[in-house]
């Protein structure tokens, strides 16, 4: 491989949320951090180089979102996702979650209903509830094989009941790792057109696909889908630059784009940082080869973990996701309550993961594991888990 993803990088003294919060979050000092969704890898060399050049300039004043920046974003969408967008559709925001919050505030009113497809990324709940809107759940269904699919009958029942103004879509889905097919998304789009519902599509994981080209941007489905959607994108997950707080919200409808921009100005959130701008443009112009190798490396981690569990800990099961660097692992075979499982993983296995229940009550007994780490870290995690389960078996 051209890039060294086996390099062990000490993040312990960098104010890293993922590494530095272990004692506060898990109550132990020595848990292996496999929770917060950032990577333990260096950003692409082109990104680091661009930031160094910008730092060496020495002046970090207010920064424009330049034509060159917008062109880099549009070219990435065209080349990576076969989606032709206009530069003027791109609206900067300091993050996807802030964008979702602004969309809720701008395009819905207190008491309006907003639908989410659970289990799902926890901020989807908070951006609804914190604005005084009513949360409606459209739980995903699980097949006999353990795959997640949308429940369209339930979705239509909810939409037909009236009062729903917005659907927050997770595409690809976090934590279950589904890449929704064009047909699935088209059915969502048709229902939202029929019942006049806006769609905020969180597509932050869209570049992290294990089958290139399989992601369909929601706004690319049709003219109507484009007019009613806000496509939330960012280079943060893709290139491990989440701390630079840079997202690009793509809003084809001019009137809604202007309203969104007005809310950004209201909270003085519309200014990109000089380092965020430099890193994003470099990533989209020069980061593709790095990304392709990254995905192959992460897939190897995933396949190793799945194989290890099948061979050594069959009580624990996992299906490989179609996207993201996150495994949604089923621990229900251990027969533990949520509290027992959490305590077991932290105190016996010494691994820090995200509890499934934080994504929704449907995910009790699951854990989300971040495998954007070195292969050696994945091996250490399996060694710790195996030893803990062996001890648990002896005590049964």
Secondary structure, 3 states (H helix, E strand, C coil): CCCCCCCCCCCCCCCCHHHHCHHHHHCCCCCEECCCCCCCCCCCHHHHHHHHHHHHHCCCCCECCCHHHHHHHHHHHHHHHCCCCCHHHEEEECCHHHHHHHHHHHHCCCCCEEEECCCCCCHHHHHHHCCCCEEEECCCEECCCCCEECCHHHHHHHHHCCCEEEEEEECCCCCCCCCCCHHHHHHHHHHHHHCCCEEEEECCCCCCECCCCCCCCHHHCCHHHHHCEEEEECCHHHHCCHHHCCEEEECCCHHHHHHHHHHHHHCCCCCECHHHHHHHHHHHHHCHHHHHHHHHHHHHHHHHHHHHHHHHCCCCEECCCCECCEEEEECHHHCCCHHHHHHHHHHHCCEECEEHHHHCHHHCCEEEEECCCCHHHHHHHHHHHHHHHHHHHHHC
